[in-house]
Amino acid sequence: AVQAFAALPEAAALSAANKRIVNILKKSGGEAAAAVDRARLADGAEQDLYHAFQRLAPQVEADYGSGDFTGALKALATAKPAVDRYFDDVMVMADDPAIRANRLALLRGVAATMNRVADISKLA
């Protein structure tokens, strides 16, 4: 499944983004909010990333649960535009602690979905 994912054109960018997310979360310590507060999400890239992973998470979980690991990883490839836009448009470590904590919570959820089958940051 990981080899099939690695062969996708989106794999390198998603792997690098996942590595970046994991590093941001490690450096942030316990700063992330317990859950994403949708009211704090800015319009545009932040909302798009949230909605992309709200749609993806159930599909990835279902594929994972049925043993279709390749399907789960291929589904993640559809998130590349939202992930790219997020990192182009959003500063995760915002000065406002509540916004920063919310953004970290969002990234924690993204990482959990991206790494459900395997730690794809290892491909970077």
Order of alpha helices (4+ residues) and beta strands (2+ residues): alpha-alpha-alpha-alpha-alpha-alpha
